[in-house]
Amino acid sequence: MDVTVIGGGIAGLALAHQLAPDHDVTVLEASPGPRGGGYMIDFFGPGFVAAERMGIIDELRARGHVYEGVRYGTPDGAESGRIDVRPLAAALGGRYFSILRPEVELGLLAVLPRSVDLRYGARAVAVRDIGLQGGGSPRGALVELADGTSIASDLVVACDGVRSPVRERVAPGHGEIVPMGYRVASYLYPDPELAGELGERMLMTDTVGRVGWAYAAGDGRVGAMFAERTDVASTERPVPDRERLQRDFAGLHPQVDRTLENAPESFYDDLAAQAIAPRWSRGRVALAGDAAHAPSLLAGQGTSLAIAGAEALARSLRAAGPHVEVGLVEYERRWRPTAERVQRAGRRSASFFAPATRLQLRLQQIARRAVMLPGAGLFAARSVLGH
Ligand SMILES: Cc1cc2nc3c(=O)[nH]c(=O)nc-3n(C[C@H](O)[C@H](O)[C@H](O)COP(=O)(O)OP(=O)(O)OC[C@H]3O[C@@H](n4cnc5c(N)ncnc54)[C@H](O)[C@@H]3O)c2cc1C
């Protein structure tokens, strides 16, 4: 059948990879090329297992890295604690690495079958049902593009991210994101000297209300990330403002201050948010990845879920053959429990992602010591995985 995928990010490319052997797949991506905006993600969990099944894990692993761990730092530059990643990675059977989000996208592009019609600069603006069958269910869907053209297909899958407008159409009343109470900014910039100083450990500030990260991101680049608590009532996307960022996050740690001095004019800046939809398909329009079940970066598994969810959808469609609706129901039945479990874990971690008070900070410091006790690695890994 003809399948149109809206969004050529992680979920969209993973889905296209899996559907291409059986279907004619078109991917519409609004950006003019692969999106460069980068932050480091931890890759483990269901997406890792799915990537193994898809035969793409070596491609992704070759682009990733296993850090020694995290180093905590206070505003005076002192080290206040450490967490080693290797015991966690070992507890996960080695199924863990860190990778820049753009590298996941480039890795998926490198293995994308040639038959996929990937169109950059193609923004979808509307989706409509076409051809009602007996009983009123549609036979396909039409995607209208910003350039005035449209594409009719047997199935449309929206992989257009957490702010997907298609979600409202599939699950009315659930189009809005669900903010988790944090605003997050991140960017990459070249700084070989600081990258050398940061070495094999990510730096995270041990601070109240606002937290900064700095890490060596390969090729002499440094990655910076900033999180602050915000009001959960607002869902509007914030406008990146370099001066505001530099002002509000100054003084967390000398090395983080250096990354602020080098903040670019444009950078990633958004609310950490989930997408909650009680249904993931309606007629011949389905949702996948963050559009369906964004867990927010607090769960640290959005990319993993995006890949695993796309693979689960492709598998269910393959098993259902011509019975597309059956495949869509099966996708949800099999995949929703895992996606919701990770979302719950994300919500649980919201209260301690950036400590709100000195007391919370102190409790976290004590908990960190417990993680470093022998034998605690597996426990910590389990709690990361939400088991
Ligand atoms: C700072 C930060 C840190 C994170 N850390 C982690 C982590 O440690 N581990 C982890 O697993 N995940 C992490 N995540 C989450 C992860 O990045 C996302 O969950 C994941 O990228 C979701 O993939 P997706 O393909 O569903 O959506 P996206 O990656 O958002 O892709 C959606 C795509 O759709 C395109 N698009 C949107 N609208 C349209 C349209 N109308 N027409 C055509 N194309 C359109 C966009 O341009 C984009 O390319 C983090 C996220 C952030 C912001």
The ligand as a Gaussian input file, in Angstrom:
#p B3LYP/6-31G(d) Opt

LIG

0 1
 C       17.091000      18.286000      25.626000
 C       16.523000      16.918000      25.320000
 C       17.150000      15.800000      25.829000
 C       16.625000      14.528000      25.525000
 N       17.254000      13.442000      26.048000
 C       16.796000      12.195000      25.729000
 C       17.465000      11.032000      26.239000
 O       18.418000      11.090000      27.011000
 N       17.037000       9.821000      25.798000
 C       15.994000       9.706000      24.931000
 O       15.707000       8.554000      24.544000
 N       15.311000      10.788000      24.479000
 C       15.686000      12.042000      24.852000
 N       15.011000      13.134000      24.395000
 C       13.744000      12.966000      23.641000
 C       13.904000      12.689000      22.177000
 O       14.689000      13.630000      21.530000
 C       12.523000      12.635000      21.509000
 O       11.622000      11.943000      22.322000
 C       12.624000      11.940000      20.150000
 O       13.437000      12.706000      19.314000
 C       11.239000      11.741000      19.504000
 O       11.340000      11.442000      18.140000
 P       10.163000      11.742000      17.124000
 O       10.647000      11.319000      15.795000
 O        8.890000      11.171000      17.636000
 O        9.954000      13.322000      17.153000
 P       10.971000      14.453000      16.671000
 O       12.368000      14.038000      16.881000
 O       10.495000      15.706000      17.335000
 O       10.719000      14.537000      15.094000
 C        9.572000      15.105000      14.517000
 C        9.904000      15.533000      13.105000
 O        8.710000      15.960000      12.452000
 C        8.986000      17.118000      11.701000
 N        7.725000      17.830000      11.521000
 C        7.008000      18.472000      12.481000
 N        5.880000      19.001000      11.952000
 C        5.889000      18.660000      10.627000
 C        4.980000      18.922000       9.546000
 N        3.858000      19.631000       9.718000
 N        5.287000      18.442000       8.313000
 C        6.424000      17.722000       8.105000
 N        7.324000      17.471000       9.097000
 C        7.055000      17.934000      10.349000
 C       10.029000      17.862000      12.526000
 O       10.767000      18.775000      11.740000
 C       10.871000      16.699000      13.031000
 O       11.931000      16.386000      12.171000
 C       15.474000      14.405000      24.695000
 C       14.857000      15.548000      24.205000
 C       15.355000      16.778000      24.517000
 C       14.664000      17.981000      23.964000

